[in-house]
Amino acid sequence: MEFWPPVEEARPLVSEARALIEGLVKDAIAAHEEASGGGSPDGRISPEIGELKRKMHRLGAEAGLYAPHVSERLGGGGLP
């Protein structure tokens, strides 16, 4: 199933997010799983998971996809 937002201005953002997820994000998750064995057995967020989460935030920000709804003046994408 394809998801497309009803707001035309958001469609390029969705395409960019999909590309980021299918590329760098998948690669980062695979590298994390290989290095950590897949996760914490007790269900807690390990330091490695915390770092992976921060890495995902950085990748989104570097791709210009972090906070697209926030004003450009404040560093966001300025989308409605």
ChimeraX attribute file (.defattr): number of C-alpha atoms within 10 A of each C-alpha:
attribute: neighborCount
match mode: 1-to-1
recipient: residues
	/A:1	3
	/A:2	3
	/A:3	7
	/A:4	12
	/A:5	10
	/A:6	8
	/A:7	9
	/A:8	9
	/A:9	11
	/A:10	15
	/A:11	14
	/A:12	11
	/A:13	17
	/A:14	15
	/A:15	12
	/A:16	15
	/A:17	18
	/A:18	12
	/A:19	12
	/A:20	18
	/A:21	16
	/A:22	11
	/A:23	11
	/A:24	14
	/A:25	19
	/A:26	12
	/A:27	13
	/A:28	16
	/A:29	17
	/A:30	13
	/A:31	14
	/A:32	17
	/A:33	14
	/A:34	11
	/A:35	11
	/A:36	13
	/A:37	9
	/A:38	13
	/A:39	16
	/A:40	13
	/A:41	7
	/A:42	7
	/A:43	7
	/A:44	9
	/A:45	11
	/A:46	14
	/A:47	10
	/A:48	15
	/A:49	18
	/A:50	11
	/A:51	13
	/A:52	17
	/A:53	13
	/A:54	12
	/A:55	15
	/A:56	18
	/A:57	14
	/A:58	14
	/A:59	18
	/A:60	19
	/A:61	15
	/A:62	10
	/A:63	12
	/A:64	16
	/A:65	19
	/A:66	17
	/A:67	16
	/A:68	17
	/A:69	13
	/A:70	14
	/A:71	13
	/A:72	12
	/A:73	8
	/A:74	9
	/A:75	13
	/A:76	16
	/A:77	17
	/A:78	13
	/A:79	14
	/A:80	10
